Amino acid sequence: MATITKDTIIGDILDIAPETAPAFLSIGMHCLGCPASRNETVEQACMVHGVSTEELLEQLNLAIAANRK
């Protein structure tokens, strides 16, 4: 999988790398199954939940890298 960016759609991330769900839950994004959240970009989710996009991207990409080893 390519590196996740601020423009990556959350639903796509969860479909390809479900191990990233805890990172989304940690920012307060508890509705991972609802259509609205699945169609947001990482950047949009961070704006809504008041967290740093760069910090979440780091968590997501680390989770994927750790699972791929």
C-alpha positions in Angstrom: 0.0 0.0 0.0 1.1 3.5 -0.7 1.7 6.0 2.0 -1.5 7.5 3.4 -1.7 11.3 2.8 -4.1 14.0 4.0 -6.2 13.5 0.9 -6.7 9.7 1.4 -10.3 8.7 2.0 -10.9 7.1 5.4 -13.1 4.3 4.0 -10.3 3.3 1.6 -7.8 3.2 4.4 -10.1 1.0 6.6 -10.9 -1.3 3.7 -7.2 -1.8 2.9 -5.7 -1.6 6.4 -8.3 -2.3 9.1 -5.5 -2.3 11.7 -5.6 1.6 11.5 -9.0 1.7 13.2 -7.5 2.3 16.7 -5.8 5.4 15.4 -9.1 6.8 14.3 -10.8 5.8 17.5 -8.0 7.5 19.5 -9.0 10.9 18.0 -12.6 10.5 18.9 -13.8 9.2 15.6 -16.1 6.5 16.9 -18.5 6.3 13.9 -16.1 4.5 11.5 -18.9 2.6 9.9 -21.2 5.5 9.0 -21.1 6.7 5.4 -20.3 10.3 6.2 -17.1 9.4 8.0 -16.0 6.8 5.5 -16.1 9.4 2.7 -14.0 12.0 4.6 -10.4 12.6 3.9 -7.9 12.3 6.7 -7.5 16.1 6.7 -11.3 16.6 7.0 -11.5 14.2 9.9 -8.6 15.9 11.7 -10.3 19.3 11.2 -13.6 18.1 12.6 -11.9 16.4 15.6 -9.4 19.1 16.3 -6.2 17.0 15.9 -3.0 17.4 14.0 -3.2 15.9 10.5 0.6 15.2 10.6 0.3 13.4 13.9 -2.6 11.2 12.7 -0.8 10.5 9.4 2.2 9.3 11.3 0.1 7.0 13.5 -1.7 5.6 10.4 1.5 4.9 8.4 3.2 3.4 11.4 0.3 1.1 12.0 0.4 -0.1 8.5 4.2 -0.5 8.4 4.0 -2.5 11.7 1.4 -4.8 10.3 3.2 -5.4 7.0 6.4 -6.8 8.7 
